[in-house]
Amino acid sequence: MCGRSGINPSSKMCMLMTKVFNLTTLSRLTLHHHLKHLQSKSIISFSSKTPGSSSVSSPVEHVVLVSDSTNIFINLALEDWIFDHGDLRAKSYLLMWRNSPAVVIGRHQNPWMECNVSEARRRKVEIVRRRSGGGTVYHDEGNVNFSFIMARPRYNRKANLELVVQAILSRWDVDLTLNKRDDIILNGAYKVSGTAAKLSGDKTYHHFTFLLDVNKENLSHLLQSKLVGVKSKATESVPASVMNVREVTPQMTFEEVVGSVGHSFLQNNLNKESYIEHVDPTEEVFPGLEKNIENLQSWEWIFGNTPKFSIFRHFSNHSNGTVYNLKINMIINKGRIEQITIDLYLGKEQCRTMVTETDSICAKLMGLRYISEEVVSVLCQIEGMGEKTSFSEVNDVLIWILTCIRQCF
């Protein structure tokens, strides 16, 4: 790249050094790593602007990045890194990527209400909480993700969505429109894109999905919660009919979509040589990235940040002419069982003979994380102790109670 168009290699290096992300917080050593990384790729040219010299009212440079990672935690961490460290006064960024299978919930949502947590674990699908609001979406490598990262005065969700739609319409004959909720709609009926945003101080990012060719069986099964009897103030997703764009445009690929949208975004850079840059997000190139990843992967962030919610379940059982009624009340706070009561009734009268057992169960469950594996482990221990009793009727009722509790998870 340095020998291209008759440019002196040394002057080209100067241009390179003044271009790299304009991150005022980077050390000289880190800048060297950026330089080495980007030189080796040789796919993006650089301007000679002085970092920090632009204001949001001046023409800004558009930068397009495509992550080579398919790890949802890495890609969301990279998005946060650019948001935190990018020179958004002088630049606007478009980051694009795709992920391995994952269920991604909004910042203020309840994962147990939004998806089938146990089934996701069984299928080895990651459950992730992003830092923006909005609803829950399913990701896999058939889903294109767009993130527009820029200063607040330039924040315009509709303009971002229109750019993507127009870039696709310019190349493919497909019926895409925007609705009032800022969703991209296919054939006037099917949602192919959900949108969310984060605004903090003078910085923003607006990101959204694009259903190119996702596994709809996974999407359908995983975004169906089995939890019932819940009261919560968490943000709830709005269900919608979805469709893959490749069902009507089979020839469309991830690489082509990224290319079309990326080059449309770069058209802002008049009289400048601009390229779509592929990046491999690593700690060496993006110092602090691993800390972002660690935070996003933590149980405390994914589940512990769930708004407080309660569960009430009522079960009935007929045994030897006796009607048993069971009422279970739980309060879950920060992802843990903060309070639980188990009341057993014979008909309408409370069953006093089982109070010791039900109180003991409650004591053992208090403080546990609201995760079926942890709860079931404790219930199995209690069940084993119950089998040692000589009172078969008491044991049968106890096992029934434990079975009902399992259905609350």
C-alpha positions, 0 to 999 in steps of 0.5 A: 500500500505504501508504494501505491500511486507514487506516494512516498512511503515515509509520507504515507507512514505519517498519514497512517500514524495520524489516522489510526482511530484518532484515539486520544487515550492510546499510549505510544506503545498501543498506537504502535500496535494499531499501526502494525496491525493496520499496515499488515492489512493494507486495506484502508487509506488514511487522512492527515487530520490532527486528532481532535481537530474536528467538531461535530458541526464540521464534515466528519469522516466515515469509517466502516469496520467489519469484525472477523469474529463470530463471538457475540461477547467479543463483538458487543465488547468491540462495539462498546470499545469504539463507543468509549474510545473512538473520536466521535467528534471527528468520525462516525463509525459503522461496525458490522458483524455476525455471531454464532447462535445467541439469544440477545436480550435488552438491558432492562429485560428479564431473560426468563420471560424472554426466552427458554433459558433451559433449552438455550443451555441444552442447545449450547446457545449463549444468552447475552444481555446487551447495553442498549434497551429494546427487545430480545433477538436471536442471532446466528451466522445468518443474521447481519448486525449493523451498529452506527456509532457517532456523536449525539448531534448526528444521531438519526435512527431513521437515516441509518435504517434508510441507508441500509434499506436503500443500499440493499434496494440499489442492488436487489429487487426486494420489497423492504420498507420501514414502519413507525417502530423503526423496524425493517419490513419485508413484503409489507408484513414480515419483520426482518430487523429489530432496532435498539440504541444507547445514548450516553452524554454526547455519544450514541450508538444505534444497532439493529439486526437484519434477518438474512438466513437465520435458523427459524426453528431455533428462533421460534423455540428459543424465544418462547418462555416457559415461565408462567405466573410472573409479575415484573416491570421488566421491558417485554418484547413485542412479538412479530412475524418474521421472515428471512430475506433469502427466502425471496432473494436466495442469491443475497450473501452476508459479504454482499450486504456488508459491501453494499451497505459499507460503501453507501456509508463511505460515500460521505467521504468525498474526495477521499480514498476509503475502504471497508476494513476487516478487524480481528478484535484482540486485546493487543489492538483494542486495549481493555477489550478483554475486560469488556468481554469479561463483564458481558460474560458474567452471570451478574451482568446477564442474569443478576441485572434482571429487574426484581420479579415475582412468581405465583403458582397454584397446583392441585393434586387428588390422592386417595380421595384427598384434594391437596392444593399447593401455593408457591410464592417467590420473589427473585431479586438480582437473579436470586431467590430472595423470598419463598413461601410454600403453603399446602392445603387439604381442601381449603384448610392449611395442612399443618402436618407438612409445615416443617417440611415446607419450611425446610425446603424454603430455607434450603432454596433461599439465596440460590441463583434462579437457575434450574440446575442449582435448584434441582440439585438441592431438590434431589438432596431433599428428595433423597432424605424424604425417601428414608421416611417410613411414612409413605403418604408423607413421602408421596406428598413431599415428592409431589411438592418437589415436582411442583417446585421444579415447574417454577424454573 
